[in-house]
Amino acid sequence: MDTKYDIVKKGLRNDIISGKFAIGDKLPTEANLTEQYNVSRYTVRRATAGLEQEHYLYRIQGDGMYVNDWKKVPAVKTENKVIGVVTTHLADYIFPEIISGIDQVISDAGYALFISNTHNTFDRERRSLLRIIESGVSGLIIEPTMSALPNPNKDLYDQIKKLNIPTVFINSTYDNLNFNYLGINDIEAESQLVEHLISQGHKRILGVFKVDDIQGAHRMQGFYKAFQTQPDYALDSNLIMYQSNDEENNALILNKIETYLEMPNRPTALALYNDSLAIQTIDLIRSLGFRIPEDIAIVGFDDYGLSSYMTPSLTTNRHPKRKMGRDAAQILLDIINGQPGHDIIYEPDIIVRNSSMKPE
């Protein structure tokens, strides 16, 4: 647990790094800080003295404290040989393999990893970025949080750019931030998955997509794209959209799917945002007495580890996972070493399995 001294010091430093107090701004008085943090004046003096030693502020006798040009003494120390990795999740789904790929390349180059996750919330993303900027890293690999929405943490990304911290995005990216990016051609991949369902004779297809991440928004575009040359099919198909916070109670999403499955003209095929949701939906379909794929076909996305082993095996698009991690790490090392970075877009890699194929 942080001491009162740590709380004051970190709070002021975060306010300076995030731009709440710009270079040259006058800071609140010791009396104001004492009241704000509910600590003694001695604690405030110790905390501000520590920040003064770290070049975040300076004092003018009889006038007060001011924000120093802390960027001239960057918090980033490349000799630390540490790479910061920020993902939306850590211990489940595709992320362990991505991180393993990153670690393989980074560790071979003599770097260590500083890993943090955001749980796909902006508040946690902000805390993760602040911790990493404070700690000093040689570079960053970041999976953006709710990348289809305006990001309230753009001020921190602007600071990262001003500090010249090499940064690479994975899986998605933010508008108006010129960092290198690795991702999947989600639009084309989803279009091919839906075209596969159409080729199997399905006219009533239900798409279910998360829309506050760029990946989901693009996959939904791919869903639409597949129907552009099939207008008759489009009339009989439907769409469910959800957001990241809906995943905290997946029953809400599954209930919406169930509503469609109970309709007289129910969908005969489902295209799901990812394999995780597809696996849960398979359980729902079975609980309603339907067979897969005889009654309802299903496709996912990402080729999660269980997808090929479950019954029926799941049709999906393969996410490069470990390769993406290795590629992102190598691009970041190239940038750190003064070489130009580049983007990578992985083309569709559709894996057709039993969940979508008509039984012979």
Buried (B, 14 or more C-beta within 10 A) or exposed (E): EEEBBEBBBBBBBBBBBBBEBEEEBEBBEBEEBBEEBEBEEEBBBBBBEBBBEBBBBEBEEEEEBBBBEBBEEBBBEBEBBBBBBBBBBBEEBBBBBBBEBBBEBBEEBEBBBBBBBBBBBBEBBBBBBBBBBBBBBBBBBBBBBBBBBEBEBEBBBBBBEEBEBBBBBBBBBBEEBEBBBBBBBBBBBBBBBBBBBBEBEBBBBBBBBBBBBBBBBBBBBBBBBBBEEBEEBBEBBEBBBBBBEBBEEBEEBBEBBBEBBEEEEBBBBBBBBBBBBBBBBBEBBEEEEBEBBEEBBBBBBBBBEEBEEBEBBBBBBBBBBBBBBBBBBBBBBBBBEEEEBEEBEBEBBBBBBBBBBEEE
